[in-house]
Amino acid sequence: MGKPTGFIEYERRDRRYEPASDRIVHYEEFVIPMPEGEVREQGARCMDCGIPYCHQGCPVDNLIPDWNDLVYQGDWLQAIETLHSTNNFPEFTGRICPAPCEAACTLNLDDVPVTIKTIECAIVDKAWEENWIKPQVAQRRTGKKIAIVGSGPAGLACAQQLARVGHQVAIFEKANRIGGLLRYGIPDFKLSKHLIDRRMAQMRTEGVEFHTNSHIGTDIPVSRLQEEYDAVILAGGSEAPRDLPLPGRDLNGVHFAMDFLTRNSKRVQGLFVPEDEFISAGDKHVVVIGGGDTGSDCIGTSNRHGARSVTQIEILDKPPAKEDKGLTWPEWPNRLRTSSSQEEGCERMWNVATKGFVDDGRGNVRALRYALVRWDRDEQGRWKMSEVPGSEGEMKADLVLLAMGFVHPVHEGMIAELQGKANLELDPRGNIKGSTEGAKAYYTNVDGLFAAGDMRRGQSLVVWAIREGRQCARAVDEWLMGASDLPR
């Protein structure tokens, strides 16, 4: 490394946020970039640790020590080339990835990991500013046609890789704009949508066709794609939300989180959403059920609506403030984390089980019934939940948002058609069955049909979707051409 003592000389510094009072009045990104000189110092902190466990933590196998050093040396052009060699869209992961690479960093043993995510974002943002990122148009065409269903990060990454080796690639998206969860599921204040549009322009020049308002299995039978294309890739995500079938679930004001988020995002992005379909948290007591990223997005959006109060409840125990490094490192630890949305204002409660929803007498929710729970191990060491006697109660709730994750891809439509006509196999969790290893990685049991991303793996991170899209691209290229130069 260029600065072997950098981790001793320079303290860890990271990007800052606009004050919460300023940012909750708009939907723009609010992260304040670090000056270039400070980013270079942070790159110097990478300590040449011998075994770069950050590689283990990064799903796309980013060459993190390499571009850390290049940033320190001021070679930003080589840094973006190195970064792009493993990650098609570092501007996405540099904003919304939870950074498992930092948890695996050797310096995290002392709670001061290299600010890998910030450096990654700085590299790609500078590359766009300097106009270094150009379309990579294939020098020859293979004559092979590939259809990709779904335009989230898995579908986009897969499409770009395949187009760059000369295949004719078409993406089919059921929504009216490209991006999948990136477009409408993630709020604009976390990911500005011009970042997607910019990549789309690059990909169009590279030869990718985009078809919106094309709901495969509903508007267009998947059999038509199988007839017209040499290979079909299913990358439609995991969109069936986990429900909470309890008394009062059908009351007005009890909604899936993604319905709340997508309708808000459409309005923010200038699309018309009828008033009777829009879900507003304005002047309401909001309860968010679920402690993950989607729940945090609901909190940030509710605060921007002007909610009277926001409470987030989680059925599990409160995580420890600090993990035991000797037991967890370099794996992703279970510890208490506070998101930027949670910092903007909400009450967080743990060990709370929802019992039902209370009617106001007019068909609207007015409260949530709950009980406190505890978790203990049984004789076999398995965790068992039990209610705390006498802990039942009610909390005020004019709007309840169910943010408990997703169980599997939507089966109605495309998957049901494939099951009926081609006996498509699903795994025990309801995802499309397919391995990531061996000679038939990303194959389904249907000839010429592949699956990648959350539709195959289940609900996961954007960075995992990019990994699967890239790896699936290689599998498809190899299947079509007999060999592939794409990275595995």
C-alpha positions as CSV (number, residue, x, y, z in Angstrom):
1,M,0.0,0.0,0.0
2,G,1.1,3.6,-0.6
3,K,0.7,4.5,3.1
4,P,1.5,1.6,5.4
5,T,1.0,3.8,8.5
6,G,-2.1,5.5,7.3
7,F,-4.4,3.7,9.6
8,I,-2.3,5.1,12.5
9,E,-2.0,8.6,11.2
10,Y,-5.5,9.3,10.1
11,E,-8.7,9.1,12.1
12,R,-11.8,7.5,10.6
13,R,-14.0,10.2,9.0
14,D,-17.2,9.7,7.1
15,R,-19.8,11.7,5.2
16,R,-22.2,13.8,7.2
17,Y,-25.9,14.5,6.9
18,E,-27.9,17.7,6.6
19,P,-29.6,18.5,10.0
20,A,-32.8,16.5,10.4
21,S,-34.8,19.7,10.7
22,D,-33.6,20.8,7.3
23,R,-33.9,17.5,5.4
24,I,-37.4,16.4,6.4
25,V,-38.9,19.2,4.4
26,H,-37.7,17.8,1.1
27,Y,-37.1,14.5,-0.8
28,E,-33.6,15.3,-2.1
29,E,-30.5,13.3,-1.1
30,F,-29.1,14.9,2.1
31,V,-25.7,13.2,2.4
32,I,-22.9,15.8,2.3
33,P,-19.9,14.5,0.3
34,M,-16.5,14.6,1.8
35,P,-13.8,16.8,0.2
36,E,-11.5,15.0,-2.2
37,G,-8.5,15.4,0.1
38,E,-10.3,13.8,3.0
39,V,-11.4,10.9,0.8
40,R,-7.8,10.3,-0.1
41,E,-6.8,10.2,3.5
42,Q,-9.5,7.7,4.2
43,G,-8.1,5.6,1.4
44,A,-4.7,5.7,3.0
45,R,-6.2,4.1,6.1
46,C,-6.5,0.7,4.3
47,M,-3.9,-1.2,6.2
48,D,-2.5,-3.9,3.9
49,C,-3.8,-6.5,6.3
50,G,-2.5,-9.5,4.4
51,I,-5.9,-11.3,4.2
52,P,-8.5,-8.7,3.0
53,Y,-11.6,-9.9,4.8
54,C,-13.4,-7.0,3.2
55,H,-13.5,-9.2,0.1
56,Q,-15.3,-11.9,2.1
57,G,-17.9,-9.3,3.2
58,C,-18.5,-7.9,-0.2
59,P,-21.0,-9.9,-2.3
60,V,-19.7,-8.5,-5.6
61,D,-16.1,-9.2,-4.7
62,N,-15.0,-5.6,-5.0
63,L,-11.2,-5.2,-5.1
64,I,-11.4,-2.9,-2.2
65,P,-7.7,-2.5,-1.1
66,D,-6.8,-1.9,-4.7
67,W,-9.1,1.1,-5.3
68,N,-8.5,2.4,-1.8
69,D,-4.8,2.7,-2.6
70,L,-5.5,4.2,-6.1
71,V,-7.7,6.9,-4.4
72,Y,-4.9,7.6,-2.0
73,Q,-2.4,7.9,-4.9
74,G,-4.8,10.2,-6.7
75,D,-5.4,7.9,-9.6
76,W,-9.1,8.2,-9.8
77,L,-9.4,7.0,-13.4
78,Q,-7.8,3.7,-12.6
79,A,-9.9,3.5,-9.4
80,I,-13.2,3.7,-11.4
81,E,-11.9,1.1,-13.9
82,T,-11.1,-1.2,-11.0
83,L,-14.4,-0.6,-9.3
84,H,-16.4,-1.2,-12.5
85,S,-14.6,-4.5,-13.0
86,T,-16.7,-6.0,-10.3
87,N,-19.7,-3.7,-9.9
88,N,-21.8,-2.2,-12.7
89,F,-23.6,0.3,-10.5
90,P,-21.4,1.6,-7.6
91,E,-23.4,4.8,-7.4
92,F,-26.3,2.6,-6.1
93,T,-24.4,0.5,-3.6
94,G,-22.4,3.6,-2.5
95,R,-25.6,5.1,-1.3
96,I,-27.9,2.3,-0.1
97,C,-25.7,-0.8,0.7
98,P,-25.4,-1.5,4.4
99,A,-21.6,-2.1,3.8
100,P,-21.0,-5.6,5.0
101,C,-17.4,-5.0,3.7
102,E,-16.9,-2.5,6.5
103,A,-18.1,-5.0,9.1
104,A,-15.4,-7.4,7.8
105,C,-12.6,-4.8,7.7
106,T,-9.7,-5.7,10.0
107,L,-9.9,-2.2,11.5
108,N,-13.4,-2.9,12.6
109,L,-11.9,-5.0,15.4
110,D,-11.4,-1.6,17.0
111,D,-14.7,-0.1,15.6
112,V,-12.8,2.2,13.1
113,P,-13.2,0.4,9.8
114,V,-12.1,2.0,6.5
115,T,-15.0,4.1,5.1
116,I,-15.3,1.8,2.1
117,K,-18.8,2.8,1.1
118,T,-18.0,6.5,1.1
119,I,-14.8,6.0,-0.9
120,E,-16.7,3.8,-3.4
121,C,-19.4,6.5,-3.9
122,A,-16.7,9.2,-4.2
123,I,-15.0,7.3,-7.0
124,V,-18.1,6.8,-9.1
125,D,-19.4,10.3,-8.5
126,K,-16.1,11.8,-9.6
127,A,-16.0,9.6,-12.6
128,W,-19.4,10.8,-13.8
129,E,-18.4,14.4,-13.1
130,E,-15.2,14.0,-15.2
131,N,-17.1,12.3,-18.0
132,W,-15.0,9.1,-17.7
133,I,-17.9,6.7,-17.8
134,K,-18.7,5.9,-21.4
135,P,-20.9,3.3,-23.1
136,Q,-19.0,0.1,-23.9
137,V,-20.5,-0.9,-27.2
138,A,-19.8,-4.4,-28.4
139,Q,-17.5,-4.6,-31.4
140,R,-19.4,-7.5,-32.9
141,R,-22.9,-8.9,-32.6
142,T,-23.7,-12.5,-31.9
143,G,-27.2,-12.7,-33.3
144,K,-28.5,-14.1,-30.1
145,K,-31.6,-12.5,-28.5
146,I,-32.2,-12.5,-24.7
147,A,-35.2,-11.4,-22.8
148,I,-34.9,-10.2,-19.2
149,V,-38.1,-10.0,-17.0
150,G,-37.6,-7.3,-14.4
151,S,-35.5,-4.1,-14.4
152,G,-34.3,-4.0,-10.8
153,P,-30.5,-4.2,-10.1
154,A,-30.3,-7.9,-11.0
155,G,-32.0,-7.4,-14.4
156,L,-30.0,-4.3,-15.1
157,A,-26.6,-5.8,-14.3
158,C,-27.4,-8.9,-16.3
159,A,-28.5,-6.9,-19.3
160,Q,-25.5,-4.6,-19.3
161,Q,-23.1,-7.5,-19.1
162,L,-24.8,-9.5,-21.9
163,A,-25.1,-6.4,-24.2
164,R,-21.4,-5.7,-23.9
165,V,-20.5,-9.1,-25.3
166,G,-22.7,-8.5,-28.4
167,H,-26.1,-10.1,-27.5
168,Q,-29.4,-8.4,-28.3
169,V,-31.0,-7.8,-24.9
170,A,-34.5,-6.6,-24.1
171,I,-35.7,-5.8,-20.6
172,F,-39.5,-6.1,-19.9
173,E,-40.8,-4.1,-16.9
174,K,-44.3,-4.2,-15.6
175,A,-44.2,-0.6,-14.2
176,N,-44.2,2.5,-16.3
177,R,-40.6,3.3,-15.5
178,I,-37.4,1.3,-15.3
179,G,-35.7,0.5,-12.1
180,G,-37.8,-1.9,-10.1
181,L,-37.4,-1.5,-6.4
182,L,-34.8,1.2,-7.0
183,R,-37.3,3.4,-8.8
184,Y,-40.3,3.4,-6.6
185,G,-39.5,1.3,-3.5
186,I,-36.5,3.2,-2.3
187,P,-37.4,6.9,-1.4
188,D,-35.8,9.6,-3.5
189,F,-34.1,11.0,-0.4
190,K,-32.0,7.9,-0.3
191,L,-31.4,7.4,-4.0
192,S,-32.0,10.1,-6.5
193,K,-33.6,8.7,-9.6
194,H,-31.5,10.6,-12.1
195,L,-28.8,8.0,-11.2
196,I,-31.0,5.3,-12.8
197,D,-31.8,7.4,-15.8
198,R,-28.1,8.1,-16.4
199,R,-27.3,4.4,-16.5
200,M,-30.3,3.7,-18.7
201,A,-28.9,6.2,-21.3
202,Q,-25.5,4.4,-21.2
203,M,-27.2,1.0,-21.6
204,R,-29.4,2.2,-24.5
205,T,-26.2,3.2,-26.3
206,E,-24.8,-0.3,-25.5
207,G,-27.8,-1.8,-27.2
208,V,-30.2,-2.7,-24.4
209,E,-33.9,-2.3,-25.3
210,F,-36.3,-1.2,-22.5
211,H,-40.0,-2.1,-22.6
212,T,-42.1,-0.6,-19.8
213,N,-45.8,-1.3,-19.0
214,S,-45.1,-4.9,-20.1
215,H,-46.4,-7.3,-17.4
216,I,-45.2,-10.7,-18.4
217,G,-47.7,-13.4,-17.5
218,T,-50.5,-10.8,-17.5
219,D,-50.2,-8.5,-20.5
220,I,-47.8,-10.7,-22.4
221,P,-47.6,-14.5,-22.0
222,V,-44.2,-15.7,-21.0
223,S,-44.5,-18.3,-23.7
224,R,-44.2,-15.6,-26.3
225,L,-40.8,-14.6,-24.9
226,Q,-39.7,-18.2,-25.0
227,E,-40.7,-18.4,-28.7
228,E,-39.1,-15.2,-29.8
229,Y,-35.8,-15.2,-27.7
230,D,-32.9,-17.6,-27.4
231,A,-32.9,-17.3,-23.6
232,V,-35.2,-15.8,-21.0
233,I,-34.0,-14.6,-17.6
234,L,-36.4,-14.1,-14.7
235,A,-35.2,-11.3,-12.5
236,G,-38.5,-9.9,-11.2
237,G,-37.7,-9.7,-7.5
238,S,-39.4,-10.9,-4.4
239,E,-42.6,-8.9,-4.1
240,A,-45.1,-10.9,-2.2
241,P,-45.2,-9.1,1.2
242,R,-45.5,-10.9,4.5
243,D,-49.0,-10.3,5.8
244,L,-50.4,-10.1,9.3
245,P,-53.9,-11.8,9.2
246,L,-55.2,-10.6,12.5
247,P,-58.6,-9.1,13.7
248,G,-59.0,-5.7,12.1
249,R,-56.6,-6.3,9.2
250,D,-59.2,-5.1,6.7
251,L,-59.7,-1.7,8.4
252,N,-59.0,1.4,6.5
253,G,-55.5,2.7,7.4
254,V,-53.8,-0.7,7.6
255,H,-51.5,-1.0,4.6
256,F,-48.5,-2.9,3.2
257,A,-45.4,-0.7,3.5
258,M,-44.6,-0.9,-0.2
259,D,-48.0,0.4,-1.2
260,F,-47.3,3.4,1.0
261,L,-43.8,4.0,-0.4
262,T,-44.4,3.4,-4.1
263,R,-47.4,5.8,-4.2
264,N,-45.5,8.5,-2.4
265,S,-42.4,8.0,-4.7
266,K,-44.6,8.3,-7.8
267,R,-45.9,11.6,-6.6
268,V,-42.4,12.8,-5.7
269,Q,-41.3,11.9,-9.2
270,G,-44.1,13.9,-10.8
271,L,-46.6,11.1,-11.6
272,F,-50.3,11.4,-10.9
273,V,-51.6,9.4,-8.0
274,P,-55.4,9.8,-7.4
275,E,-56.2,11.2,-3.9
276,D,-58.3,8.1,-3.0
277,E,-55.3,5.9,-3.8
278,F,-52.6,8.0,-2.1
279,I,-51.7,7.0,1.5
280,S,-50.9,10.0,3.6
281,A,-49.3,10.0,7.0
282,G,-49.9,13.7,7.5
283,D,-51.2,14.6,11.0
284,K,-51.6,10.9,11.9
285,H,-50.2,8.6,14.6
286,V,-48.2,6.1,12.5
287,V,-47.2,2.7,13.6
288,V,-44.6,0.8,11.5
289,I,-44.4,-2.9,12.1
290,G,-41.0,-4.2,11.3
291,G,-37.5,-3.0,12.1
292,G,-35.7,-3.3,8.7
293,D,-34.8,-0.9,5.9
294,T,-38.3,-0.8,4.5
295,G,-39.6,0.2,8.0
296,S,-37.0,2.9,8.2
297,D,-38.1,4.2,4.7
298,C,-41.6,4.4,6.1
299,I,-40.4,6.4,9.0
300,G,-38.5,8.9,6.9
301,T,-41.5,9.3,4.5
302,S,-44.0,9.7,7.3
303,N,-41.9,12.4,8.9
304,R,-41.8,14.2,5.6
305,H,-45.6,14.0,5.4
306,G,-45.9,15.7,8.8
307,A,-47.0,12.7,10.9
308,R,-48.1,13.6,14.4
309,S,-46.1,10.7,15.8
310,V,-44.2,7.7,14.5
311,T,-43.7,4.4,16.4
312,Q,-41.7,1.5,15.1
313,I,-42.3,-1.9,16.7
314,E,-40.2,-5.1,16.4
315,I,-41.1,-8.5,17.8
316,L,-37.5,-9.5,18.5
317,D,-35.2,-8.6,21.3
318,K,-33.4,-5.2,21.3
319,P,-30.0,-5.9,19.8
320,P,-26.9,-5.2,21.9
321,A,-25.3,-1.8,21.4
322,K,-22.0,-3.4,20.7
323,E,-21.2,-6.9,19.3
324,D,-18.7,-9.3,20.7
325,K,-16.0,-9.1,18.0
326,G,-14.4,-12.3,19.1
327,L,-17.6,-14.1,18.2
328,T,-18.8,-12.2,15.2
329,W,-16.0,-10.7,13.2
330,P,-15.7,-10.7,10.2
331,E,-19.3,-11.7,9.8
332,W,-22.2,-9.3,9.7
333,P,-23.0,-8.7,13.4
334,N,-26.4,-8.4,15.2
335,R,-26.1,-5.1,16.9
336,L,-28.2,-2.0,17.4
337,R,-28.2,0.3,14.4
338,T,-29.9,3.6,14.0
339,S,-30.8,4.7,10.4
340,S,-30.9,8.3,9.2
341,S,-34.7,8.1,9.1
342,Q,-34.9,6.9,12.7
343,E,-32.7,9.8,13.7
344,E,-35.2,12.1,12.2
345,G,-37.7,11.1,14.9
346,C,-39.5,8.0,16.0
347,E,-40.1,5.9,19.0
348,R,-38.6,2.4,18.8
349,M,-40.1,-0.5,20.7
350,W,-38.8,-4.1,20.9
351,N,-40.4,-7.4,22.1
352,V,-43.8,-6.2,20.9
353,A,-46.3,-8.7,19.3
354,T,-49.3,-7.3,17.4
355,K,-52.6,-8.8,18.5
356,G,-55.0,-6.9,16.3
357,F,-56.3,-3.6,15.1
358,V,-59.1,-1.6,16.7
359,D,-62.0,-0.1,14.8
360,D,-63.0,3.5,15.4
361,G,-66.6,2.6,14.6
362,R,-66.5,3.8,11.0
363,G,-64.3,1.2,9.5
364,N,-61.0,3.0,10.2
365,V,-58.2,1.9,12.4
366,R,-57.8,3.9,15.6
367,A,-55.4,1.7,17.7
368,L,-53.2,-1.3,17.6
369,R,-53.6,-4.0,20.3
370,Y,-50.3,-5.6,21.4
371,A,-48.6,-7.7,24.0
372,L,-45.0,-7.8,25.2
373,V,-43.1,-11.0,24.5
374,R,-39.9,-12.6,25.7
375,W,-37.6,-15.0,24.0
376,D,-36.0,-18.1,25.7
377,R,-34.2,-21.2,24.6
378,D,-35.9,-24.6,25.0
379,E,-34.1,-27.8,25.9
380,Q,-32.9,-28.2,22.4
381,G,-31.5,-24.7,22.3
382,R,-34.1,-23.3,20.0
383,W,-35.6,-19.9,20.6
384,K,-39.2,-19.8,21.7
385,M,-41.4,-16.8,22.1
386,S,-43.9,-16.4,25.0
387,E,-46.2,-13.5,26.0
388,V,-45.5,-11.6,29.2
389,P,-48.6,-12.1,31.4
390,G,-50.6,-8.9,31.9
391,S,-48.6,-6.9,29.3
392,E,-51.5,-6.4,26.9
393,G,-52.2,-2.8,25.8
394,E,-53.2,-0.5,23.0
395,M,-51.3,2.2,21.2
396,K,-52.8,5.0,19.2
397,A,-52.7,4.3,15.4
398,D,-54.4,6.2,12.6
399,L,-52.0,4.5,10.0
400,V,-50.4,1.1,10.3
401,L,-47.7,0.1,7.9
402,L,-46.7,-3.6,7.5
403,A,-43.0,-3.7,6.8
404,M,-42.2,-7.3,7.7
405,G,-40.4,-8.3,4.6
406,F,-41.3,-10.4,1.6
407,V,-41.9,-14.1,1.5
408,H,-41.2,-14.9,-2.2
409,P,-41.9,-13.7,-5.7
410,V,-45.5,-13.2,-6.8
411,H,-46.8,-16.5,-8.1
412,E,-49.9,-15.3,-9.9
413,G,-49.3,-14.6,-13.6
414,M,-45.9,-15.5,-15.0
415,I,-44.8,-18.2,-12.5
416,A,-48.2,-19.8,-12.5
417,E,-48.1,-19.9,-16.3
418,L,-44.6,-21.5,-16.2
419,Q,-45.7,-24.0,-13.6
420,G,-48.8,-25.0,-15.6
421,K,-47.1,-25.2,-19.0
422,A,-43.5,-26.2,-18.2
423,N,-43.6,-27.5,-14.6
424,L,-41.3,-24.8,-13.3
425,E,-39.8,-25.9,-10.0
426,L,-39.9,-23.7,-6.9
427,D,-37.8,-24.2,-3.7
428,P,-39.5,-24.8,-0.3
429,R,-39.7,-21.1,0.3
430,G,-41.6,-20.4,-2.9
431,N,-38.7,-18.9,-4.9
432,I,-37.7,-20.1,-8.3
433,K,-35.4,-23.1,-7.8
434,G,-31.9,-22.7,-9.1
435,S,-28.3,-23.1,-7.9
436,T,-25.4,-20.6,-8.0
437,E,-22.8,-23.4,-8.3
438,G,-21.7,-25.9,-10.9
439,A,-22.1,-26.2,-14.6
440,K,-25.8,-25.2,-14.4
441,A,-25.6,-22.1,-12.2
442,Y,-28.7,-19.9,-12.5
443,Y,-30.5,-22.5,-14.7
444,T,-34.1,-23.4,-13.9
445,N,-35.5,-26.8,-14.8
446,V,-36.9,-25.4,-18.0
447,D,-34.6,-25.3,-21.0
448,G,-33.5,-21.8,-21.9
449,L,-35.0,-20.3,-18.8
450,F,-32.7,-18.7,-16.1
451,A,-33.4,-16.9,-12.8
452,A,-31.4,-14.4,-10.8
453,G,-31.7,-12.0,-7.9
454,D,-34.4,-12.0,-5.3
455,M,-36.7,-14.0,-7.5
456,R,-34.3,-16.9,-7.1
457,R,-32.5,-16.1,-3.8
458,G,-35.3,-14.5,-1.8
459,Q,-35.5,-11.0,-0.4
460,S,-31.9,-9.7,-0.1
461,L,-29.7,-6.6,-0.7
462,V,-29.2,-4.6,-3.9
463,V,-25.5,-5.7,-3.9
464,W,-26.5,-9.3,-3.9
465,A,-28.8,-8.7,-6.8
466,I,-26.0,-7.1,-8.8
467,R,-23.8,-10.1,-8.1
468,E,-26.4,-12.5,-9.2
469,G,-27.2,-10.5,-12.3
470,R,-23.5,-10.5,-13.3
471,Q,-23.0,-14.2,-12.6
472,C,-26.2,-15.1,-14.4
473,A,-25.0,-13.2,-17.5
474,R,-22.0,-15.3,-17.6
475,A,-24.1,-18.5,-17.3
476,V,-26.3,-17.4,-20.2
477,D,-23.4,-16.3,-22.4
478,E,-21.7,-19.7,-21.8
479,W,-25.0,-21.6,-22.6
480,L,-25.5,-19.7,-25.8
481,M,-21.9,-19.5,-27.1
482,G,-20.2,-22.5,-25.5
483,A,-17.7,-20.3,-23.6
484,S,-17.7,-16.9,-22.0
485,D,-15.2,-14.1,-21.2
486,L,-17.5,-12.5,-18.7
487,P,-16.4,-12.5,-15.1
488,R,-17.7,-15.2,-12.8
